[in-house]
Amino acid sequence: MKKALSIFMMLMLLLGILVACGAPERETRSKSPDETKNKDKTAEEAKPEKLIVWEDIDKAVALKPAIASFEKEYGIKVEFQELNMADKMRDQLRLDGPAGKAPDVVTLPHDQIGQVVIEGLIQEINVSDDVLDTFTESSVNAQMYDGKLFGLPKATETPVFIYNKALMSKAPATMDELYTEAKALTKGGQYGFLALWDNFYFAHGVIAGMGGYVFNQTDNGLDPKDLGLNNIGAVEGAKYIQKWYKEGLFPKGIIGDNGGSTKDGLFNQGKVASVMDGPWAFQGMKDAGIDIGISELPTLPNGEHMKTFMGVKGWNVTAFTKHPYWSTKLIEWLTNEENAKIRFELTQEIPPVKTLIEDPIITDNEGAKAVAIQSQYAVPMPNIPEMAEVWEPAGSALQTIATGKAEPKAAMDDAVKSIETNITTNHPSE
């Protein structure tokens, strides 16, 4: 009897210890999330009197109607300022942020995201799956860094195939067909096809389409230690690029810093049947009086599509805003289907909104349709800081290949060595 009572008392004591140890933990689990949730909800519901937006230069025509409808819906005034998105936006934010003069929302090219996140200039945003499902997967991925979302996409662009209808009746389906046609058309100062393939931005379409890559994509994001610019596919792509220069199908004048203006001048003078270029070139060609046709790029000799670089312009919430919830609400509003459609109508910036890709406003527009189709095969430019170390070595390698000063394998090997050294030197902790 005494033994049984002793065992019972020991069990009761043990139970008391377990209850005592577990109670504080249960209290923390039950109360803390609710308190945080209520605190966040209170912060969300406090409307600011005003939000400030920095928009890209000459694009406010599309921002104004979106602002007007947002102000009507939420009763929050929105002011804007136009700055050059490519460089001025980021540089000014670096100055105005610490000085307390930063805007709530900015627009940035996606390839800057990694660097501005590391600098603490923009912040992670939280949106519902319904909002994310509005956009194409690749455009959302372009706004991700280190597994977190830092913006919503507003427009995409990627190189396409553009031809002069007076010199070429239709877009060829394959690069083999284009090569044959270009050889026949290239004579007496006339050219069948031109591309800035000594520029890595454009050459990437060939190199990646042949099997190369910049950084390997892993489940944890891009791996800057795994470069694929001198693998078998990349070298094959470089050899294919060299072929066009070696056979005189590309003039020497389009190599180097002035290559773009030389190419544009030749095409706008009616001396080139077709080019690889982006949607930013459409209007200048039309203004020059060229009747242009536009399509996705022809497939490569291996049967694969060119994997062009895709640029994604997005809306981002700055790290300096006092109103992150309403700033996020604003960028959701600016990128919704209705406002994305208005932006396209007014600026011709192509929205990555899935419902609009099949909309007649896109499908009936030859240029927009071509960009939309080519974007399916495109890859977002890497947005990690290490990408800054790629451009110069890759471009230098391509120029030596184009001028015949180096063979493709040796040139690409040298480029990778330089990139690896630059990454090790300039990004030791990343």
GIMO-V287539 format. One record per run of one state. SS is the DSSP state (alpha for helix, beta for strand, coil for the rest). FROM is the first residue (numbers start at 1). TO is the last residue. If there is no record, write none. Layout:
ss=SS from=FROM to=TO
ss=SS from=FROM to=TO
This chain:
ss=coil from=1 to=1
ss=alpha from=2 to=45
ss=coil from=46 to=49
ss=beta from=50 to=56
ss=coil from=57 to=59
ss=alpha from=60 to=74
ss=coil from=75 to=76
ss=beta from=77 to=83
ss=coil from=84 to=87
ss=alpha from=88 to=98
ss=coil from=99 to=104
ss=beta from=105 to=109
ss=alpha from=110 to=118
ss=coil from=119 to=121
ss=beta from=122 to=122
ss=coil from=123 to=128
ss=alpha from=129 to=132
ss=coil from=133 to=134
ss=beta from=135 to=135
ss=coil from=136 to=136
ss=alpha from=137 to=141
ss=coil from=142 to=143
ss=beta from=144 to=145
ss=coil from=146 to=147
ss=beta from=148 to=149
ss=coil from=150 to=151
ss=beta from=152 to=158
ss=coil from=159 to=159
ss=beta from=160 to=164
ss=coil from=165 to=173
ss=beta from=174 to=174
ss=alpha from=175 to=185
ss=coil from=186 to=186
ss=beta from=187 to=187
ss=coil from=188 to=189
ss=beta from=190 to=191
ss=coil from=192 to=193
ss=beta from=194 to=194
ss=coil from=195 to=199
ss=alpha from=200 to=209
ss=coil from=210 to=212
ss=beta from=213 to=218
ss=coil from=219 to=220
ss=beta from=221 to=228
ss=coil from=229 to=231
ss=alpha from=232 to=246
ss=coil from=247 to=251
ss=alpha from=252 to=254
ss=coil from=255 to=258
ss=alpha from=259 to=268
ss=coil from=269 to=271
ss=beta from=272 to=272
ss=coil from=273 to=273
ss=beta from=274 to=277
ss=coil from=278 to=278
ss=alpha from=279 to=287
ss=coil from=288 to=291
ss=beta from=292 to=295
ss=coil from=296 to=298
ss=beta from=299 to=299
ss=coil from=300 to=308
ss=beta from=309 to=318
ss=coil from=319 to=323
ss=alpha from=324 to=334
ss=coil from=335 to=336
ss=alpha from=337 to=347
ss=coil from=348 to=349
ss=beta from=350 to=350
ss=coil from=351 to=352
ss=beta from=353 to=353
ss=alpha from=354 to=357
ss=coil from=358 to=359
ss=alpha from=360 to=363
ss=coil from=364 to=365
ss=alpha from=366 to=375
ss=coil from=376 to=378
ss=beta from=379 to=380
ss=coil from=381 to=384
ss=alpha from=385 to=389
ss=coil from=390 to=390
ss=alpha from=391 to=402
ss=coil from=403 to=407
ss=alpha from=408 to=426
ss=coil from=427 to=430
